[in-house]
Amino acid sequence: MAAQDETAPGTTASTTHRPFRVRLLVASLSGVILAQAFPPAGWYPIAWVGLVPLMWAMSDLPPLRARAVGFAAGLGFYGFAMHWVFHLFGAPSIALIAIEAAFFWVFAAVFAWMPRSWSPTVRAIVLAGAWAGIDYFRSECWWLRYGWFGLGYSQTAYLPLLQLASVFGGYGITFLIVFTNSALYETVTRRAEGAYVSLVTAVAVLLLCHLTGTQRLAWQPETTVGIALVQDESFDRDSYLAATASAALQKPDIIIWPELAIMDVVAKGDAASEQLARAAADARADLVVGCKTPADAPGKSAEEAFHNSALFFTREGAYLGEYTKHHTVQFVNDGIPGTETPTFPCHSGRVGIMICYDADYPDVARDLVRNGAGLLLVPTLDAMGWGRAQHLQHAAMTPMRAAETGRFIARAASSGISQIVDPCGRELLRTGTEPTIAVGMAGMTFHITPYVAWGYLFAPVCLYATLALCVCLAVLRIRRRRELGPSSGF
């Protein structure tokens, strides 16, 4: 009976010798190894093989035990990659890591439920679609959404492949990574008949993406907009004003302060707003200022009734409007979210603004581009105390937004990494974490990428297809359980 509990129906004799504790250990190590594909290590090739040990550990297990193995991998992955969250939330971070690890658990359920009779290529497509769909739900579709550590982000340093994001977004890259891992698993570990077809397909698609991406990288978009990034975590208005005056000596077109550079509430026409307008006029540059703005929020305390906003002042000293952060950070007093995505005219086109956490999700950037933004600006608060790993991981997400939308992105961080990234995801400027004034060139682009037009639908389709598949597989397994009895391992 012990052997029957350990394995699922259809198990071969060669798999029964794997002790469950060994599988848990291998899965946990698989998660830790996979985390090395992300900064600070940044060994992105690991992502293309990092799921193979996990699939080996889950193979031929009943769904209950396969899910436990998947959860162990999730704990290893997120526990290692997200270790810095303990600086933010302390002990409750354990619960956050466990919640994120639960999505590995869901993937493991899909893996275990799939019939072994399916061809390796079909299995690889299903698993890749399931991972992309699950990751889309985890990142964007529920209250605790958290966009970090999608597998696609591990490849932002692999510039030829990153160009695939302009068609299918980061989820398309995630799909290709999981498809390749599954093909390798079926070919090398299971030696399944016909598995070489899926592996050859994966290699061919990867090669095609590399070649077409290399061709796209030959494009050198014109840089005509001077950008000054004020990197400072003093939260002292006078310090930022002095930095603005210094930056003006290099004659930039736009000067960007970090998120919440001014911690006080600033309203149109008040003394602070007038002071900022004069600073923009004196600098002869458009000025973007991260600050709090008043919010109409009945029932909220004075400390909570504000928006986390970015004000836009023209070089003539006019207050043009504000953008309010859409994706406020959970568990933090980050203001009342906004819903509008305005764009603002500058000397060579229109610019859109995202604030910090907004840039961790594709929807705001996509909406800004649809509203005419030819350049994206990102005031960011990456606190020095959060550590090097967080800064590197956060900065690695900017190239994905640039490649998806085909836009230059200028990101001014408080103490993290400030950047200017071109529409192909290449960093044109990158700072360290110390206070500085960094000046570089960006540009305006106005084409609409396939991703912005229709490619963003890829991830929802993967999610809904996975949900439909899970319902069908669950019904089939329930019927099978009734036919075979409790020993079926459901």
C-alpha positions as CSV (number, residue, x, y, z in Angstrom):
1,M,0.0,0.0,0.0
2,A,2.9,2.4,0.7
3,A,4.1,2.1,-2.9
4,Q,0.6,2.8,-4.1
5,D,0.3,5.9,-2.1
6,E,3.7,7.1,-3.3
7,T,2.9,6.8,-7.0
8,A,0.1,7.5,-9.4
9,P,-1.6,5.1,-11.7
10,G,0.5,4.3,-14.7
11,T,3.8,4.7,-12.8
12,T,6.7,2.8,-14.2
13,A,8.9,0.7,-11.9
14,S,11.9,3.0,-12.6
15,T,10.2,5.9,-10.7
16,T,9.1,4.1,-7.5
17,H,12.6,4.3,-5.9
18,R,12.5,8.1,-5.5
19,P,11.8,8.8,-1.8
20,F,9.3,11.6,-1.3
21,R,11.7,13.6,1.0
22,V,14.3,13.5,-1.9
23,R,11.7,14.9,-4.2
24,L,10.9,17.7,-1.8
25,L,14.6,18.5,-1.4
26,V,15.2,18.5,-5.2
27,A,12.1,20.8,-5.7
28,S,13.3,23.3,-3.1
29,L,16.8,23.4,-4.6
30,S,15.2,23.8,-8.0
31,G,13.4,26.9,-6.8
32,V,16.6,28.3,-5.3
33,I,18.5,27.6,-8.5
34,L,15.7,29.2,-10.6
35,A,15.9,32.3,-8.5
36,Q,19.5,32.8,-9.7
37,A,18.2,33.8,-13.1
38,F,17.1,37.1,-11.5
39,P,19.3,39.8,-10.1
40,P,21.5,40.1,-8.1
41,A,23.0,37.0,-9.7
42,G,21.3,37.6,-13.0
43,W,22.3,34.2,-14.6
44,Y,19.4,34.3,-17.1
45,P,20.3,31.1,-19.0
46,I,19.3,29.2,-15.8
47,A,15.7,29.9,-16.5
48,W,15.8,27.7,-19.6
49,V,16.6,24.6,-17.5
50,G,15.7,25.5,-14.0
51,L,12.2,23.9,-14.1
52,V,13.5,20.5,-15.2
53,P,14.5,19.3,-11.7
54,L,11.1,20.4,-10.4
55,M,9.3,18.4,-13.2
56,W,11.4,15.4,-12.4
57,A,10.5,15.7,-8.7
58,M,6.8,15.9,-9.5
59,S,6.7,13.2,-12.1
60,D,4.5,10.2,-11.5
61,L,3.2,11.4,-8.1
62,P,-0.5,11.6,-7.1
63,P,-1.8,15.2,-7.4
64,L,-1.7,15.7,-3.6
65,R,2.0,14.9,-3.3
66,A,2.8,16.7,-6.6
67,R,1.3,19.8,-5.2
68,A,3.3,19.5,-2.0
69,V,6.5,19.2,-4.2
70,G,5.5,22.3,-6.2
71,F,4.8,24.3,-3.1
72,A,8.3,23.3,-1.8
73,A,9.8,24.7,-5.0
74,G,7.8,27.9,-4.6
75,L,9.1,28.4,-1.1
76,G,12.7,27.9,-2.3
77,F,12.2,30.3,-5.2
78,Y,10.4,33.2,-3.5
79,G,12.1,32.7,-0.2
80,F,15.5,33.3,-1.9
81,A,14.4,35.9,-4.5
82,M,12.3,37.9,-2.1
83,H,14.4,37.8,1.1
84,W,14.6,41.6,1.2
85,V,10.8,41.8,2.0
86,F,11.8,41.0,5.6
87,H,13.2,44.6,5.7
88,L,9.8,45.9,4.9
89,F,7.3,43.7,6.8
90,G,9.3,41.6,9.2
91,A,7.9,38.2,10.2
92,P,4.6,38.6,8.2
93,S,6.8,38.3,5.1
94,I,6.7,34.5,5.7
95,A,3.0,34.6,4.9
96,L,3.6,36.6,1.8
97,I,6.2,34.2,0.5
98,A,3.9,31.3,1.2
99,I,1.1,33.0,-0.7
100,E,3.4,33.5,-3.7
101,A,4.6,29.9,-3.4
102,A,1.0,28.7,-3.7
103,F,1.1,29.5,-7.4
104,F,3.8,26.9,-7.9
105,W,1.3,24.6,-6.0
106,V,-1.4,25.4,-8.6
107,F,1.0,24.7,-11.5
108,A,1.9,21.4,-9.9
109,A,-1.8,20.5,-9.9
110,V,-2.0,21.1,-13.6
111,F,1.2,19.0,-14.1
112,A,-0.1,16.1,-12.1
113,W,-3.6,16.1,-13.6
114,M,-2.4,16.0,-17.3
115,P,-2.9,12.6,-18.9
116,R,0.4,10.8,-19.7
117,S,-1.2,9.7,-23.0
118,W,-0.9,13.3,-24.3
119,S,2.0,13.9,-26.7
120,P,5.1,15.7,-25.3
121,T,4.4,18.7,-27.5
122,V,0.9,19.0,-26.3
123,R,2.0,18.6,-22.7
124,A,4.6,21.3,-23.2
125,I,2.1,23.7,-24.7
126,V,-0.4,23.1,-21.9
127,L,2.3,23.6,-19.2
128,A,3.6,26.7,-20.8
129,G,0.1,28.2,-21.2
130,A,-0.7,27.2,-17.6
131,W,2.3,28.9,-16.2
132,A,1.8,32.1,-18.2
133,G,-1.9,32.2,-17.2
134,I,-1.2,31.5,-13.6
135,D,1.5,34.1,-13.6
136,Y,-0.9,36.6,-15.2
137,F,-3.4,36.0,-12.4
138,R,-0.8,36.2,-9.7
139,S,0.6,39.5,-11.1
140,E,-2.5,41.4,-12.2
141,C,-5.8,39.8,-11.4
142,W,-6.4,39.8,-7.6
143,W,-6.0,42.1,-4.6
144,L,-2.6,40.9,-3.6
145,R,-1.3,41.2,-7.2
146,Y,2.5,41.3,-7.4
147,G,4.2,41.5,-10.8
148,W,7.8,40.7,-9.7
149,F,9.6,37.5,-10.7
150,G,7.6,36.6,-13.7
151,L,10.0,34.3,-15.6
152,G,10.0,36.7,-18.6
153,Y,11.7,39.4,-16.4
154,S,14.7,37.1,-16.0
155,Q,15.5,37.6,-19.7
156,T,15.7,41.4,-19.8
157,A,19.5,41.2,-20.2
158,Y,19.0,38.9,-23.2
159,L,18.2,41.7,-25.6
160,P,17.5,39.7,-28.8
161,L,14.9,37.6,-27.0
162,L,13.5,40.6,-25.1
163,Q,12.2,41.9,-28.5
164,L,9.5,39.2,-28.3
165,A,7.9,41.3,-25.6
166,S,6.9,43.8,-28.3
167,V,4.5,41.2,-29.7
168,F,3.4,39.0,-26.7
169,G,4.7,40.9,-23.7
170,G,6.7,39.4,-20.9
171,Y,4.1,36.6,-20.6
172,G,5.1,35.4,-24.1
173,I,8.7,35.1,-23.0
174,T,7.5,33.2,-19.9
175,F,5.5,30.8,-22.2
176,L,8.6,30.1,-24.3
177,I,10.8,29.4,-21.2
178,V,8.3,26.9,-19.7
179,F,7.7,25.2,-23.1
180,T,11.5,24.7,-23.5
181,N,11.8,23.4,-19.9
182,S,9.0,20.9,-20.5
183,A,10.5,19.8,-23.8
184,L,13.9,19.2,-22.1
185,Y,12.2,17.3,-19.3
186,E,10.3,15.0,-21.7
187,T,13.4,14.4,-23.8
188,V,16.2,14.0,-21.3
189,T,14.4,12.8,-18.1
190,R,11.4,10.8,-19.3
191,R,12.8,10.0,-22.8
192,A,9.2,10.1,-24.0
193,E,8.5,9.0,-27.5
194,G,8.3,12.0,-29.8
195,A,9.7,14.4,-27.2
196,Y,12.4,15.4,-29.6
197,V,9.7,17.1,-31.7
198,S,8.9,19.5,-28.9
199,L,12.6,20.1,-28.2
200,V,13.4,20.9,-31.8
201,T,10.4,23.2,-31.9
202,A,11.5,25.0,-28.8
203,V,15.1,25.4,-30.2
204,A,13.8,26.6,-33.6
205,V,11.4,29.2,-32.0
206,L,14.2,30.4,-29.8
207,L,16.6,30.7,-32.7
208,L,14.0,32.6,-34.7
209,C,13.4,35.0,-31.8
210,H,17.1,35.5,-31.5
211,L,17.6,36.3,-35.2
212,T,14.5,38.6,-35.5
213,G,15.4,40.3,-32.2
214,T,19.0,40.9,-33.4
215,Q,17.6,42.5,-36.5
216,R,15.3,44.7,-34.4
217,L,18.3,45.8,-32.3
218,A,19.9,47.2,-35.4
219,W,17.3,50.0,-35.1
220,Q,18.8,53.0,-33.3
221,P,15.9,55.4,-32.5
222,E,16.7,59.1,-32.5
223,T,17.4,60.7,-29.2
224,T,16.3,64.3,-29.1
225,V,15.0,64.9,-25.6
226,G,17.5,65.8,-22.8
227,I,16.5,64.2,-19.5
228,A,17.8,65.1,-16.0
229,L,17.2,62.6,-13.3
230,V,17.4,63.9,-9.8
231,Q,18.3,61.0,-7.5
232,D,18.0,62.0,-3.9
233,E,16.3,60.5,-0.8
234,S,16.5,63.6,1.5
235,F,12.8,64.4,1.0
236,D,13.9,68.0,1.5
237,R,12.4,70.5,-1.0
238,D,15.3,72.9,-0.8
239,S,17.7,70.1,-1.7
240,Y,15.6,69.2,-4.8
241,L,15.4,72.8,-5.8
242,A,19.1,73.2,-5.6
243,A,19.6,70.0,-7.7
244,T,17.1,71.4,-10.2
245,A,19.2,74.5,-10.6
246,S,22.3,72.5,-11.0
247,A,20.7,70.2,-13.6
248,A,19.5,73.3,-15.5
249,L,23.2,74.2,-16.3
250,Q,23.2,71.2,-18.7
251,K,20.1,72.5,-20.4
252,P,17.8,69.4,-20.2
253,D,14.4,69.5,-21.7
254,I,12.8,67.6,-18.8
255,I,13.8,67.3,-15.1
256,I,12.4,64.5,-13.0
257,W,12.2,64.3,-9.2
258,P,11.6,60.9,-7.5
259,E,8.3,59.7,-6.1
260,L,7.2,61.6,-3.0
261,A,10.1,63.9,-3.1
262,I,7.8,66.3,-1.3
263,M,6.1,64.5,1.5
264,D,3.7,67.4,2.1
265,V,0.4,67.8,0.3
266,V,0.7,70.2,-2.7
267,A,-2.4,71.7,-4.3
268,K,-2.7,73.7,-7.5
269,G,-2.1,77.4,-6.7
270,D,-0.7,77.0,-3.2
271,A,2.7,78.4,-2.2
272,A,4.5,75.1,-2.8
273,S,3.0,74.8,-6.3
274,E,4.0,78.4,-7.2
275,Q,7.5,77.8,-6.0
276,L,7.8,74.6,-8.2
277,A,6.4,76.5,-11.2
278,R,9.1,79.2,-10.7
279,A,11.7,76.5,-10.5
280,A,10.6,75.1,-13.8
281,A,10.6,78.5,-15.4
282,D,14.1,79.3,-14.0
283,A,15.4,76.0,-15.3
284,R,13.8,76.5,-18.7
285,A,12.8,72.8,-18.5
286,D,9.6,70.9,-18.0
287,L,9.6,69.6,-14.4
288,V,8.0,66.4,-13.0
289,V,7.6,66.5,-9.2
290,G,6.6,63.5,-7.0
291,C,4.5,64.6,-4.1
292,K,1.2,64.2,-2.3
293,T,-2.0,65.9,-3.6
294,P,-5.3,66.4,-1.8
295,A,-8.0,63.7,-2.2
296,D,-11.7,63.8,-1.7
297,A,-12.0,60.7,0.6
298,P,-14.9,60.7,3.0
299,G,-14.3,58.3,5.9
300,K,-10.5,58.5,5.5
301,S,-8.2,60.0,8.2
302,A,-6.1,63.1,7.4
303,E,-3.1,60.8,7.1
304,E,-4.8,58.6,4.5
305,A,-6.7,61.2,2.4
306,F,-4.2,62.0,-0.2
307,H,-3.1,60.9,-3.7
308,N,0.5,59.8,-4.5
309,S,0.9,62.0,-7.5
310,A,3.4,63.5,-10.0
311,L,2.9,67.2,-11.0
312,F,3.9,68.4,-14.4
313,F,5.1,72.0,-14.8
314,T,6.1,73.5,-18.2
315,R,9.3,75.3,-18.9
316,E,7.2,78.5,-19.0
317,G,6.3,78.0,-15.4
318,A,2.7,76.8,-15.9
319,Y,1.1,74.0,-13.9
320,L,-0.2,71.6,-16.6
321,G,-1.7,68.8,-14.5
322,E,-1.0,65.8,-12.5
323,Y,-0.9,62.0,-12.7
324,T,-2.0,59.9,-9.8
325,K,-0.5,56.5,-9.0
326,H,-2.8,53.7,-10.1
327,H,-1.1,50.7,-8.4
328,T,-0.6,51.7,-4.8
329,V,1.6,49.3,-2.7
330,Q,-0.4,46.9,-0.5
331,F,0.0,47.2,3.3
332,V,1.6,50.7,3.0
333,N,-0.1,54.1,3.4
334,D,0.4,54.9,-0.3
335,G,-2.5,57.1,-0.9
336,I,-5.8,56.7,-2.8
337,P,-5.3,55.1,-6.2
338,G,-6.0,57.1,-9.4
339,T,-7.9,56.0,-12.5
340,E,-6.9,58.5,-15.2
341,T,-3.9,58.2,-17.6
342,P,-3.3,61.7,-18.9
343,T,-0.5,62.6,-21.2
344,F,1.3,66.0,-21.2
345,P,2.7,68.0,-24.2
346,C,6.4,68.9,-24.3
347,H,8.5,70.4,-27.0
348,S,8.6,67.3,-29.3
349,G,5.5,65.3,-28.4
350,R,3.5,64.0,-25.5
351,V,4.8,62.3,-22.4
352,G,3.2,59.9,-20.0
353,I,4.0,59.4,-16.3
354,M,3.9,56.3,-14.2
355,I,4.9,56.2,-10.5
356,C,7.1,53.5,-9.2
357,Y,4.9,50.4,-8.7
358,D,2.8,51.4,-11.8
359,A,5.8,50.4,-13.9
360,D,5.8,46.9,-12.4
361,Y,2.6,46.2,-14.4
362,P,2.0,46.5,-18.2
363,D,-1.4,48.1,-18.1
364,V,-0.6,51.7,-17.2
365,A,2.2,51.9,-19.8
366,R,0.0,50.4,-22.4
367,D,-2.8,52.9,-21.7
368,L,-0.4,55.9,-21.7
369,V,0.8,54.8,-25.2
370,R,-2.7,54.5,-26.4
371,N,-3.4,58.0,-25.1
372,G,-0.5,59.4,-27.3
373,A,2.5,59.2,-25.0
374,G,5.7,59.1,-27.1
375,L,8.0,59.0,-24.0
376,L,7.4,57.5,-20.5
377,L,8.6,59.1,-17.3
378,V,8.8,57.2,-14.0
379,P,9.4,58.9,-10.6
380,T,10.3,56.0,-8.2
381,L,10.9,55.6,-4.5
382,D,13.3,52.7,-3.9
383,A,14.5,53.3,-0.4
384,M,18.2,52.8,0.4
385,G,17.3,50.5,3.3
386,W,15.7,48.0,1.0
387,G,19.0,46.7,-0.2
388,R,20.9,46.0,-3.3
389,A,18.9,43.0,-4.5
390,Q,15.7,44.9,-4.5
391,H,17.2,47.8,-6.4
392,L,18.6,45.5,-9.1
393,Q,15.4,43.4,-9.4
394,H,13.3,46.5,-9.7
395,A,15.5,48.2,-12.3
396,A,15.5,45.0,-14.4
397,M,11.8,45.4,-15.0
398,T,12.1,48.8,-16.8
399,P,13.5,47.2,-20.1
400,M,10.4,45.0,-20.3
401,R,8.0,48.0,-20.2
402,A,10.2,49.7,-22.9
403,A,10.2,46.7,-25.2
404,E,6.5,46.0,-24.8
405,T,5.5,49.6,-25.6
406,G,8.3,50.6,-27.9
407,R,9.0,53.7,-25.9
408,F,11.9,55.3,-24.2
409,I,11.6,55.3,-20.4
410,A,13.3,57.7,-18.0
411,R,13.2,56.5,-14.4
412,A,14.3,58.7,-11.5
413,A,14.7,56.7,-8.3
414,S,15.2,58.1,-4.8
415,S,18.1,55.8,-3.9
416,G,17.7,52.9,-6.2
417,I,18.9,52.8,-9.8
418,S,17.9,55.6,-12.1
419,Q,17.8,54.8,-15.8
420,I,17.1,55.9,-19.3
421,V,16.1,52.9,-21.4
422,D,15.5,52.9,-25.2
423,P,12.5,51.2,-26.9
424,C,14.5,48.0,-27.4
425,G,15.3,47.7,-23.7
426,R,18.9,48.9,-23.9
427,E,20.1,51.0,-21.0
428,L,21.4,54.3,-22.3
429,L,22.0,55.6,-18.7
430,R,22.3,53.9,-15.4
431,T,23.3,55.3,-12.0
432,G,24.5,53.8,-8.8
433,T,22.5,54.2,-5.5
434,E,24.2,57.3,-4.2
435,P,22.6,60.8,-4.6
436,T,23.3,62.2,-8.0
437,I,22.1,64.3,-10.9
438,A,22.2,62.2,-14.1
439,V,21.7,63.8,-17.5
440,G,21.1,61.8,-20.6
441,M,19.2,61.7,-23.9
442,A,15.9,60.0,-24.7
443,G,13.6,60.3,-27.6
444,M,10.0,60.2,-28.8
445,T,8.5,57.2,-30.7
446,F,4.9,57.1,-32.0
447,H,4.4,53.6,-33.5
448,I,2.1,51.1,-31.8
449,T,3.7,47.8,-31.1
450,P,1.7,44.6,-31.7
451,Y,1.7,44.0,-27.9
452,V,-0.1,47.3,-27.3
453,A,-2.5,46.7,-30.1
454,W,-3.5,43.1,-29.4
455,G,-0.6,41.0,-28.0
456,Y,-1.6,41.9,-24.4
457,L,-4.5,39.5,-24.9
458,F,-2.1,36.5,-24.9
459,A,-1.9,36.3,-21.1
460,P,-5.7,36.4,-20.5
461,V,-6.3,33.8,-23.1
462,C,-3.7,31.5,-21.4
463,L,-5.5,32.1,-18.1
464,Y,-9.0,31.3,-19.3
465,A,-7.8,28.3,-21.3
466,T,-6.1,27.0,-18.2
467,L,-9.2,27.4,-16.1
468,A,-11.3,25.6,-18.7
469,L,-8.7,22.8,-18.9
470,C,-8.6,22.4,-15.1
471,V,-12.3,22.1,-14.9
472,C,-12.3,19.4,-17.6
473,L,-9.4,17.5,-16.0
474,A,-11.0,17.8,-12.5
475,V,-14.3,16.3,-13.9
476,L,-12.4,13.5,-15.6
477,R,-10.5,12.7,-12.4
478,I,-13.6,12.8,-10.3
479,R,-15.2,10.3,-12.6
480,R,-12.1,8.2,-12.6
481,R,-12.0,8.3,-8.8
482,R,-15.5,7.0,-8.6
483,E,-14.6,4.2,-11.0
484,L,-11.3,3.2,-9.3
485,G,-12.0,4.1,-5.7
486,P,-9.9,6.0,-3.2
487,S,-6.7,4.2,-4.3
488,S,-6.6,6.2,-7.5
489,G,-4.5,8.9,-5.7
490,F,-6.8,11.9,-6.5
